[in-house]
Amino acid sequence: MLSSQESDPRVMGWMDGVPPPPEKRVTVAAGDYFAFPKSRWSVCHIRDLFPTVEVGRALEAPSPLDYPPDHELAEIRAEIDSLTFTPMGSDEAMTWEGSLAANYTDGMLILHKGSVVYEWYSGCLTETGKHAMMSMTKSTVGLLAEILIAEDRLDDDAQVTEYLPELAGTAFGTATVRQVMDMTTSIVFDENYDDPNADIWVYSAAGSPFPKPPSYDGPIGYIEYLQTVEQSGEHGQAFGYKTVNTDVLAWIVARVAGTSYHQALSDMLWRRIGAEQDAYFTVDGAGTPFAGGGMSAGLRDLGRLGLLLLNGGVLNGERLFPAAVVDNIRIGGDREAFAKGGFDTLAGASYRSMFWVFHNDNGAFAARGVYGQTIYVDPMADMVLVRFASYPQPKNALIDPTSLPAYQAVAEYLVAAHSDSNN
């Protein structure tokens, strides 16, 4: 397999030239636009491949991010790059800088006590670019739902059908909003990305905005597909990571907000955090955004979102939503139910409101997406870490053994450095 350096899109020359030579083109028509190593270009160019809708930022200047003087920032970066840690299941030390390449990192942002202490771009990503968030998108949905709950506009104990009567008679018709939010629904849906016949690919085919082949007789669009999902057991007994839960929740959020999901996200969050760039979603043929994983955004804007989560709803001294929103996420979900989900690298963790809660000594929680995406919030270290990546395989279980100890090493360094500076 090509290394991170060998598969760098700039080295590979994808889409260079006007027009690019056939062997350097990345197209939907070829069918391999998300196969490695082309995927390392595609994650920054989703809008070049698919129709999208915008998550608009405010017209005002973006909210500022605090930076130390350049010489201090360079010194901190050098110290972080040289940090060492031991990956899970290994007895060989690795440096932080080495972990960036090992995990095919495209962008890394670390904030400590509200200030940027590390910012790095590689591969397809630049500071003005946008990158696919994958399933970190789910956490925006969970966050909006928690805001609506705190505002008494959404009841998480209510049946889904109270908001979406269209789902009566489906698996979701017997579930509560909270069961959808925490993915403890029991539904027939296989999310094995390595299986070309898995339900996730059937769902993807339904959501494709392009014309269906004449032989296609399945649902058209995400909402039609959601109305076909069947129940497989009793809800609330086990955690099962199923993307369709998120699209149900986004439909609920949109219904309660009285607008499309991407507009709700803009109105309730993106404009209010002072984002410096618009974000965008891929959509199905009816213009419904793919809330389960279709959002792309800039690295620093996700840093702003992480700061908002770290500070319990406060950003730049302004409270954007009640503290109860983040408190309700941080308590985590049912840890016994989560243990049945088979996430071996996340022992002791749980899932709550589309966030992963680690229940470690630092109180860390995260938004996560396949191929290595994360917003990692560490309250004890007063740290937010945002990573974009394009790992060759869509399995964070292959990345966690390196990533999670690396994050902890940075957290410990920042705590110690701040302690030393106060002495």
Secondary structure, 3 states (H helix, E strand, C coil): CCCCCCCCHHHHCCCCCCCCCHHHCCCCCCCCCCCCCCHHHHCCCHHHHCCEEEECCCCCCCCCCECCCHHHHHHHHHHHHCCEECCCCCCCCEEHHHHHHHCCEEEEEEEECCEEEEEEECCCCCCCCCEECCCHHHHHHHHHHHHHHHCCCCCCCCEHHHCCHHHCCCHHHHCEHHHHHCCCCCECCCCCCCCCCCHHHHHHHHHCCCCCCCCCCCCCCHHHHHCCCCECCCCCCCCCCCHHHHHHHHHHHHHHHCCCHHHHHHHHHHCCCCCCCCEEEEECCCCCECCCCCEEECHHHHHHHHHHHHCCCEECCEECCCHHHHHHHHCCCCHHHHHCCCCHHHCCCEEECCEEECCCCCCCEEEEECCCEEEEEECCCCEEEEEEECCCCCCHHHCHHHHHHHHHHHHHHHHHHHHHHCC
